[in-house]
Amino acid sequence: MTQPVTSTSLHADLGAGDIDAPLVVGVLALQGDVREHLRAIAGDGVTALPVRRPAELAAVDALVIPGGESTTMSNLAIAFDLLDPLRQRIAAGMPTYGSCAGMIMLADTVLDGRADQQTFGGIDMVVRRNAFGRQVDSFESSVEFADIGGAPFHAVFIRAPWVESVGPEVEVLARVAGGAADGRIVAVRQGNLLATAFHPELTGDLRVHRHFVQLARAARTH
Ligand code: GLN
């Protein structure tokens, strides 16, 4: 009798070598700056793919949620039948990185959102949408970013959220220095989930993406 092939037996058949297989990282491609993230994430041993359908989501090891507009992303996730599959994968530990609107989508609680706005959740944090206000709709700031090493990160903020508060499991990785928003939290990690209020895909500095890829690899080999 033929045995059903389960993902466990598949992994067993591949043996120890499977951890050398390319890591497949999806970029949620409902809306936003998808192309820039695909370019930033693809590289040595990493295949980057746009994700628009549940079947595409099932094929990735990790996911990037780009910046854009979280209310639109919420509508499209529902229209494309991705809201529940994404919530389930994230809750089950899929390494996920959200930038700007992507950070909002990973928040358990959103302030100043649209009343019917949905998130995927996963990070025990309260995020305020469009938090930096009108005068500083867009700005750039140098942030000390724990975990990525080296020089401060040149961070680009575009109608960005900030993290108003975090739960006990959340590690704060970066805060804005100076100005009216001094000390506001703009990068966090909880387990396999990483989020930044800023857009590292718009600068040539790939340290945040590399850090995320490392985190995703570590999650696969455990
Ligand atoms: N203000 C946007 C929102 O609420 C986020 C902006 C961005 O991703 N650049 O979704």
Residues whose N, C-alpha, C, O or C-beta is under 5 A from the ligand:
A	BS01	LIG	G67 G68 E69 S70 T71 S99 C100 A101 R129 N130 I158 R159 A160
